[in-house]
Amino acid sequence: MKRVLIVSDDAVGSRMAGPAIRDWEYARALSRHCQVTLAVPNESDLAPSGFDLGRYAPESLPAMVAASDVVITSGYVLKRFPFLSALSVPLVLSIPHSFVLENIQHFVLDNKSQEFQWGVFRDGATVLNEQLAVGDFFVCNSERQRDYWIGMLAALGRVNPTTYAEDPSLRRLVDVVAFGLPDTPPQHRRPVLKGTYQGIARDATVLFWGGGLYDWLDPLTLVRAMPRVLEQRPDVVVFFAATRHPSPNVVAVSTMCQRTMNLSDEMGLTDRHVFFHDWIPYHERENYLLEADLGLSLHLDHVETRFAFRNRVLDYIWAGLPIVATEGDTASELVRQQQLGAVVGYQDVSGVAQAILDLLAAPNLKADLASRFADLARAYGWAQTTRPLIEFCCSPRLAADRGVRLSPGELVSAKLPAKAEEPLPPARTWGERLVKARQSLGQGGWTALKNEVLGYLRWKMER
């Protein structure tokens, strides 16, 4: 069995954000086929089954890497441990989102100075380009994301004659490994919301926001829609499940989260119809999901949305929760195509309110949608979504262009050979010949001009 090391960039524990969940589930899926170690930056309170879990440090990580046949990582790990960029074993980069796009939105919303924003941008772009330059295999969340990454890889010279000759589809270079779902249906093991959570009545109707309140999302529109909803449905409450981020590498309460709390306070909704929970444990989320009535996924109109894959929507599918989603991302297209709920416009307060009321008014909606949700949940099971990654780790390989790829600087300065194998016919008039001679002299000096003249004379003699 191949030895696979996953180096997580996020805190892995009972309370986890998306990147940590992904690494944890990668480890679980791969452990059925490989010998897996999940290396994390924190002391974890989890006890895995089927794979090893250990904390890494600068002095211990090299030995862990040396004992591995494949290394998988993401985020800023390569920046903190540059030796990972020059491994003799295959390096897999998980790139399910562009932190460069996220950072731009985050720091614009945070009103940071231009100097600060550009500093963060340059740092993020450098880290991202380094990953794309050295990875042997890349995995992302959707086909739309894959198009984005192929464009970036092409700009950095990774889509080249060597990688193309190996596989014209480029699946051997970058493939889709979508965020997944457990292979078994969720089970309600204990009451957590209705009649249990302080302020939420037993007969309440719960609108569930399953992930963090990040700065590229739009919880404000949901809060603003609540008065319109309450006019007809005073039993409705909103439950934000994750407000205080568990990772020490991330600001605990984002700007958007604080703005949402402030707005809810101003409208008199907090702890009456809008509830903010710190961060529910990963393995407890099924209890919350199964007590909810609708799932919400709203975001703003910007470039991050175009390439986003909202993982929270998959949890809604797993639990059979009808969904209200903002248009523009991959998840909302899935909601629309599969008729899993309602898709609304950007920052459309009245549209969100009406969508919530319409879905709540539909009799037996959960039962009617149950078979669609079940089929999708099976399709997005971790065992299914991780297949390309499993196949790679069972038969790992170095990228086809290892040792022949160009650095970004070399790519920009690279010139075509002065003499092509089959040169095009030269200019026909002396004026055109003079212009061409000046271009050759300016671009390549006297050597290029000499080759241009010799090429012309050779062509003339052959004629």
C-alpha angles and dihedrals in degrees: 000000000000117000110236124191118196112195107198122209092199138063110270115205144105088303109050139165124219100279093051092045090052093052091046092051092044087056093049094048095044093046089073089064108020142033101261135195120186109204114198134184095231143052102266128211092206126103109206126206120216099013140053123257121198142157118247131209133179091266096046104040097075091059091048090051093047090057093054137089094199132023122204122189145143145186119031097339093108090054092053094042108033093175087076088071092067104045123148090216125068116282118210118198119202107211106171093151139011109251087191091065091043093050093051091055093042097053095040089055089045091056093233118170120269089245091055094045092051091048092054091044094052091048093049094044091050092051092047095047090049090055093049091047098053107029120112095199132012130201127194139173106254145006089256090055089047090057089052093050094046088056091052093044090051091051089052094050097253092119094069140137092278099050091040093051090052093051124354090198090057090220088130088060103038128008141165119266102168125204105268147204136237114276091234128062118259119265129209104231101167140358114266108158122019110066090350109065110075110262097013112108124221091246096044123130108229126212105198126210102190106188141043125302096244124178094251092057130082114227089145092075091054092052091047090051094054098085090056091048093047092054088071102019112035089170093070122110133176119225117197103198101192123035106138110058113228097211119093089213092064131065104260096225116028125216091251091050092053092047090051092050091048093050092049090050092050091050092049093240103117114114090359104065102348121056128188117204123190101232126312117228113260095237091047097055095093090066091055094042093052092052093050125092103203135016121221129207114169129164143168129260108261140111095273088064092058092062100030127118109198104216092193089069090063090057089053089053091049091053095041093243117162108237139224109197137171116243124249107060134083094257094055090052088054091050091051097043095047094037093235097153134306135326117209137188127261114289090348103159096178092042092053092047093049093046091053093048093046094050093046090050094054109102117233091358096154092049092047092052097039097099093049091050092047093051092049093046090056091047091052096045112136090241088060102039096048096054096107090050092047091050091050094048093047090053105022121190139179117245113273091240096052106138096011102061121113124238115237090256093050090046092056094046096041114121131197116252113276090235119042122206091247108021119206116248110276125247115293102219129054090240091056090045091053092051091049091049091052091049092051092048092048096046102037108011127228093327092059091046091050091051091048091053093045090049091052093049091048091051091047092051092049089052 
